[in-house]
Amino acid sequence: MNINKFEDIISWQKSKVLVLFTYKLFEYHKDFGFRNQILRTSVSVMNNITEGFIKNL
């Protein structure tokens, strides 16, 4: 398997699905602090995978 860009990484693709699901799930949650923390952590997964890929170039 040849990975030329971070979007080719399966874990990044799955983390993108997780982010979209999390945003939809917590869209109307009333505890804004909790919601914000959960949303930031889900996005952090994608960012960490991307950052690790770029560092290994």
Biopython code that builds the backbone (N, CA, C, O; Angstrom):
import numpy as np
from Bio.PDB.StructureBuilder import StructureBuilder

atoms = [
    (1, "MET", "N", (0.837, -1.179, 0.000)),
    (1, "MET", "CA", (0.000, 0.000, 0.000)),
    (1, "MET", "C", (0.883, 1.245, 0.000)),
    (1, "MET", "O", (1.789, 1.372, 0.824)),
    (2, "ASN", "N", (0.620, 2.135, -0.905)),
    (2, "ASN", "CA", (1.407, 3.348, -1.044)),
    (2, "ASN", "C", (0.632, 4.539, -0.478)),
    (2, "ASN", "O", (-0.488, 4.822, -0.904)),
    (3, "ILE", "N", (1.233, 5.220, 0.475)),
    (3, "ILE", "CA", (0.602, 6.386, 1.097)),
    (3, "ILE", "C", (1.385, 7.623, 0.678)),
    (3, "ILE", "O", (2.527, 7.823, 1.092)),
    (4, "ASN", "N", (0.757, 8.445, -0.146)),
    (4, "ASN", "CA", (1.396, 9.657, -0.644)),
    (4, "ASN", "C", (0.960, 10.908, 0.091)),
    (4, "ASN", "O", (1.680, 11.907, 0.099)),
    (5, "LYS", "N", (-0.206, 10.865, 0.705)),
    (5, "LYS", "CA", (-0.723, 12.003, 1.452)),
    (5, "LYS", "C", (-1.463, 11.483, 2.673)),
    (5, "LYS", "O", (-1.889, 10.329, 2.701)),
    (6, "PHE", "N", (-1.616, 12.324, 3.674)),
    (6, "PHE", "CA", (-2.196, 11.852, 4.921)),
    (6, "PHE", "C", (-3.655, 11.419, 4.754)),
    (6, "PHE", "O", (-4.156, 10.625, 5.550)),
    (7, "GLU", "N", (-4.340, 11.934, 3.725)),
    (7, "GLU", "CA", (-5.721, 11.520, 3.481)),
    (7, "GLU", "C", (-5.829, 10.050, 3.062)),
    (7, "GLU", "O", (-6.916, 9.473, 3.099)),
    (8, "ASP", "N", (-4.715, 9.452, 2.666)),
    (8, "ASP", "CA", (-4.706, 8.039, 2.286)),
    (8, "ASP", "C", (-4.656, 7.107, 3.495)),
    (8, "ASP", "O", (-4.906, 5.909, 3.360)),
    (9, "ILE", "N", (-4.341, 7.634, 4.658)),
    (9, "ILE", "CA", (-4.210, 6.811, 5.861)),
    (9, "ILE", "C", (-5.604, 6.438, 6.359)),
    (9, "ILE", "O", (-6.452, 7.307, 6.562)),
    (10, "ILE", "N", (-5.832, 5.153, 6.551)),
    (10, "ILE", "CA", (-7.156, 4.662, 6.946)),
    (10, "ILE", "C", (-7.578, 5.221, 8.302)),
    (10, "ILE", "O", (-8.744, 5.570, 8.488)),
    (11, "SER", "N", (-6.656, 5.310, 9.241)),
    (11, "SER", "CA", (-7.021, 5.848, 10.556)),
    (11, "SER", "C", (-7.423, 7.318, 10.456)),
    (11, "SER", "O", (-8.276, 7.764, 11.223)),
    (12, "TRP", "N", (-6.839, 8.077, 9.543)),
    (12, "TRP", "CA", (-7.242, 9.464, 9.347)),
    (12, "TRP", "C", (-8.652, 9.519, 8.762)),
    (12, "TRP", "O", (-9.466, 10.346, 9.172)),
    (13, "GLN", "N", (-8.936, 8.641, 7.810)),
    (13, "GLN", "CA", (-10.268, 8.586, 7.206)),
    (13, "GLN", "C", (-11.324, 8.244, 8.251)),
    (13, "GLN", "O", (-12.403, 8.837, 8.271)),
    (14, "LYS", "N", (-11.009, 7.285, 9.119)),
    (14, "LYS", "CA", (-11.955, 6.902, 10.172)),
    (14, "LYS", "C", (-12.107, 8.008, 11.210)),
    (14, "LYS", "O", (-13.194, 8.195, 11.757)),
    (15, "SER", "N", (-11.041, 8.735, 11.485)),
    (15, "SER", "CA", (-11.144, 9.829, 12.441)),
    (15, "SER", "C", (-11.989, 10.967, 11.871)),
    (15, "SER", "O", (-12.660, 11.673, 12.623)),
    (16, "LYS", "N", (-11.961, 11.148, 10.566)),
    (16, "LYS", "CA", (-12.819, 12.148, 9.930)),
    (16, "LYS", "C", (-14.289, 11.776, 10.109)),
    (16, "LYS", "O", (-15.124, 12.635, 10.393)),
    (17, "VAL", "N", (-14.598, 10.493, 9.941)),
    (17, "VAL", "CA", (-15.964, 10.017, 10.175)),
    (17, "VAL", "C", (-16.354, 10.242, 11.634)),
    (17, "VAL", "O", (-17.483, 10.635, 11.929)),
    (18, "LEU", "N", (-15.417, 9.993, 12.538)),
    (18, "LEU", "CA", (-15.664, 10.211, 13.965)),
    (18, "LEU", "C", (-15.983, 11.679, 14.247)),
    (18, "LEU", "O", (-16.901, 11.979, 15.010)),
    (19, "VAL", "N", (-15.238, 12.584, 13.642)),
    (19, "VAL", "CA", (-15.470, 14.016, 13.847)),
    (19, "VAL", "C", (-16.863, 14.404, 13.357)),
    (19, "VAL", "O", (-17.600, 15.094, 14.061)),
    (20, "LEU", "N", (-17.219, 13.969, 12.170)),
    (20, "LEU", "CA", (-18.535, 14.303, 11.628)),
    (20, "LEU", "C", (-19.651, 13.741, 12.505)),
    (20, "LEU", "O", (-20.653, 14.412, 12.754)),
    (21, "PHE", "N", (-19.470, 12.504, 12.970)),
    (21, "PHE", "CA", (-20.461, 11.877, 13.850)),
    (21, "PHE", "C", (-20.556, 12.627, 15.174)),
    (21, "PHE", "O", (-21.654, 12.856, 15.679)),
    (22, "THR", "N", (-19.420, 13.006, 15.736)),
    (22, "THR", "CA", (-19.395, 13.701, 17.024)),
    (22, "THR", "C", (-20.074, 15.059, 16.917)),
    (22, "THR", "O", (-20.851, 15.435, 17.794)),
    (23, "TYR", "N", (-19.788, 15.793, 15.855)),
    (23, "TYR", "CA", (-20.430, 17.093, 15.677)),
    (23, "TYR", "C", (-21.946, 16.942, 15.560)),
    (23, "TYR", "O", (-22.700, 17.741, 16.117)),
    (24, "LYS", "N", (-22.383, 15.923, 14.840)),
    (24, "LYS", "CA", (-23.821, 15.706, 14.688)),
    (24, "LYS", "C", (-24.446, 15.273, 16.015)),
    (24, "LYS", "O", (-25.541, 15.717, 16.362)),
    (25, "LEU", "N", (-23.754, 14.410, 16.754)),
    (25, "LEU", "CA", (-24.270, 13.891, 18.018)),
    (25, "LEU", "C", (-24.407, 14.984, 19.075)),
    (25, "LEU", "O", (-25.376, 14.995, 19.835)),
    (26, "PHE", "N", (-23.449, 15.894, 19.126)),
    (26, "PHE", "CA", (-23.434, 16.929, 20.163)),
    (26, "PHE", "C", (-23.935, 18.290, 19.660)),
    (26, "PHE", "O", (-23.721, 19.313, 20.311)),
    (27, "GLU", "N", (-24.590, 18.297, 18.520)),
    (27, "GLU", "CA", (-25.034, 19.548, 17.910)),
    (27, "GLU", "C", (-25.917, 20.377, 18.850)),
    (27, "GLU", "O", (-25.778, 21.598, 18.910)),
    (28, "TYR", "N", (-26.807, 19.732, 19.568)),
    (28, "TYR", "CA", (-27.755, 20.453, 20.419)),
    (28, "TYR", "C", (-27.513, 20.224, 21.899)),
    (28, "TYR", "O", (-28.394, 20.490, 22.716)),
    (29, "HIS", "N", (-26.345, 19.740, 22.256)),
    (29, "HIS", "CA", (-26.029, 19.494, 23.670)),
    (29, "HIS", "C", (-25.934, 20.824, 24.404)),
    (29, "HIS", "O", (-25.318, 21.770, 23.913)),
    (30, "LYS", "N", (-26.546, 20.891, 25.578)),
    (30, "LYS", "CA", (-26.661, 22.175, 26.278)),
    (30, "LYS", "C", (-25.458, 22.521, 27.141)),
    (30, "LYS", "O", (-25.251, 23.688, 27.473)),
    (31, "ASP", "N", (-24.672, 21.531, 27.505)),
    (31, "ASP", "CA", (-23.474, 21.807, 28.308)),
    (31, "ASP", "C", (-22.349, 22.190, 27.345)),
    (31, "ASP", "O", (-21.638, 21.328, 26.829)),
    (32, "PHE", "N", (-22.200, 23.487, 27.113)),
    (32, "PHE", "CA", (-21.300, 23.968, 26.075)),
    (32, "PHE", "C", (-19.840, 23.654, 26.371)),
    (32, "PHE", "O", (-19.070, 23.378, 25.451)),
    (33, "GLY", "N", (-19.453, 23.691, 27.632)),
    (33, "GLY", "CA", (-18.077, 23.372, 27.987)),
    (33, "GLY", "C", (-17.744, 21.923, 27.678)),
    (33, "GLY", "O", (-16.695, 21.626, 27.106)),
    (34, "PHE", "N", (-18.637, 21.028, 28.058)),
    (34, "PHE", "CA", (-18.439, 19.600, 27.780)),
    (34, "PHE", "C", (-18.439, 19.344, 26.282)),
    (34, "PHE", "O", (-17.577, 18.634, 25.764)),
    (35, "ARG", "N", (-19.415, 19.927, 25.586)),
    (35, "ARG", "CA", (-19.515, 19.739, 24.141)),
    (35, "ARG", "C", (-18.245, 20.221, 23.448)),
    (35, "ARG", "O", (-17.712, 19.540, 22.573)),
    (36, "ASN", "N", (-17.769, 21.384, 23.838)),
    (36, "ASN", "CA", (-16.571, 21.947, 23.225)),
    (36, "ASN", "C", (-15.362, 21.046, 23.453)),
    (36, "ASN", "O", (-14.553, 20.845, 22.547)),
    (37, "GLN", "N", (-15.239, 20.504, 24.663)),
    (37, "GLN", "CA", (-14.112, 19.625, 24.961)),
    (37, "GLN", "C", (-14.163, 18.350, 24.129)),
    (37, "GLN", "O", (-13.137, 17.912, 23.609)),
    (38, "ILE", "N", (-15.336, 17.753, 23.997)),
    (38, "ILE", "CA", (-15.493, 16.528, 23.199)),
    (38, "ILE", "C", (-15.192, 16.804, 21.731)),
    (38, "ILE", "O", (-14.519, 16.009, 21.076)),
    (39, "LEU", "N", (-15.679, 17.910, 21.218)),
    (39, "LEU", "CA", (-15.437, 18.237, 19.808)),
    (39, "LEU", "C", (-13.959, 18.497, 19.548)),
    (39, "LEU", "O", (-13.423, 18.068, 18.527)),
    (40, "ARG", "N", (-13.300, 19.197, 20.465)),
    (40, "ARG", "CA", (-11.867, 19.467, 20.293)),
    (40, "ARG", "C", (-11.044, 18.185, 20.330)),
    (40, "ARG", "O", (-10.074, 18.051, 19.585)),
    (41, "THR", "N", (-11.422, 17.236, 21.195)),
    (41, "THR", "CA", (-10.656, 15.986, 21.265)),
    (41, "THR", "C", (-10.837, 15.160, 20.000)),
    (41, "THR", "O", (-9.890, 14.521, 19.542)),
    (42, "SER", "N", (-12.038, 15.162, 19.427)),
    (42, "SER", "CA", (-12.230, 14.391, 18.199)),
    (42, "SER", "C", (-11.419, 14.985, 17.046)),
    (42, "SER", "O", (-10.849, 14.243, 16.245)),
    (43, "VAL", "N", (-11.363, 16.295, 16.958)),
    (43, "VAL", "CA", (-10.562, 16.948, 15.915)),
    (43, "VAL", "C", (-9.073, 16.718, 16.170)),
    (43, "VAL", "O", (-8.286, 16.616, 15.229)),
    (44, "SER", "N", (-8.695, 16.639, 17.428)),
    (44, "SER", "CA", (-7.297, 16.434, 17.793)),
    (44, "SER", "C", (-6.751, 15.117, 17.232)),
    (44, "SER", "O", (-5.577, 15.038, 16.870)),
    (45, "VAL", "N", (-7.582, 14.101, 17.159)),
    (45, "VAL", "CA", (-7.149, 12.814, 16.599)),
    (45, "VAL", "C", (-6.696, 13.009, 15.156)),
    (45, "VAL", "O", (-5.619, 12.552, 14.769)),
    (46, "MET", "N", (-7.521, 13.688, 14.362)),
    (46, "MET", "CA", (-7.157, 13.953, 12.962)),
    (46, "MET", "C", (-5.879, 14.770, 12.873)),
    (46, "MET", "O", (-5.001, 14.477, 12.061)),
    (47, "ASN", "N", (-5.779, 15.791, 13.707)),
    (47, "ASN", "CA", (-4.596, 16.651, 13.677)),
    (47, "ASN", "C", (-3.323, 15.893, 14.035)),
    (47, "ASN", "O", (-2.280, 16.111, 13.420)),
    (48, "ASN", "N", (-3.399, 15.013, 15.014)),
    (48, "ASN", "CA", (-2.223, 14.244, 15.432)),
    (48, "ASN", "C", (-1.755, 13.293, 14.337)),
    (48, "ASN", "O", (-0.553, 13.137, 14.125)),
    (49, "ILE", "N", (-2.686, 12.664, 13.649)),
    (49, "ILE", "CA", (-2.321, 11.760, 12.554)),
    (49, "ILE", "C", (-1.646, 12.560, 11.442)),
    (49, "ILE", "O", (-0.628, 12.131, 10.899)),
    (50, "THR", "N", (-2.203, 13.710, 11.105)),
    (50, "THR", "CA", (-1.632, 14.562, 10.067)),
    (50, "THR", "C", (-0.246, 15.040, 10.461)),
    (50, "THR", "O", (0.686, 15.003, 9.658)),
    (51, "GLU", "N", (-0.117, 15.484, 11.684)),
    (51, "GLU", "CA", (1.168, 15.993, 12.161)),
    (51, "GLU", "C", (2.248, 14.900, 12.142)),
    (51, "GLU", "O", (3.390, 15.150, 11.756)),
    (52, "GLY", "N", (1.868, 13.691, 12.562)),
    (52, "GLY", "CA", (2.818, 12.585, 12.529)),
    (52, "GLY", "C", (3.245, 12.232, 11.127)),
    (52, "GLY", "O", (4.410, 11.910, 10.893)),
    (53, "PHE", "N", (2.315, 12.286, 10.185)),
    (53, "PHE", "CA", (2.641, 12.009, 8.791)),
    (53, "PHE", "C", (3.612, 13.032, 8.235)),
    (53, "PHE", "O", (4.579, 12.676, 7.561)),
    (54, "ILE", "N", (3.358, 14.300, 8.515)),
    (54, "ILE", "CA", (4.207, 15.364, 7.986)),
    (54, "ILE", "C", (5.608, 15.301, 8.568)),
    (54, "ILE", "O", (6.583, 15.574, 7.867)),
    (55, "LYS", "N", (5.720, 14.942, 9.850)),
    (55, "LYS", "CA", (7.032, 14.843, 10.475)),
    (55, "LYS", "C", (7.869, 13.709, 9.892)),
    (55, "LYS", "O", (9.098, 13.751, 9.954)),
    (56, "ASN", "N", (7.215, 12.696, 9.327)),
    (56, "ASN", "CA", (7.925, 11.549, 8.761)),
    (56, "ASN", "C", (8.246, 11.713, 7.283)),
    (56, "ASN", "O", (8.741, 10.775, 6.658)),
    (57, "LEU", "N", (7.980, 12.865, 6.717)),
    (57, "LEU", "CA", (8.297, 13.083, 5.287)),
    (57, "LEU", "C", (9.771, 13.244, 5.052)),
    (57, "LEU", "O", (10.197, 13.433, 3.913)),
]
sb = StructureBuilder()
sb.init_structure("model")
sb.init_model(0)
sb.init_chain("A")
sb.init_seg("    ")
for serial, (resi, resn, name, xyz) in enumerate(atoms, 1):
    if name == "N":
        sb.init_residue(resn, " ", resi, " ")
    sb.init_atom(name, np.array(xyz, "f"), 0.0, 1.0, " ", f" {name:<3s}", serial, name[0])
structure = sb.get_structure()
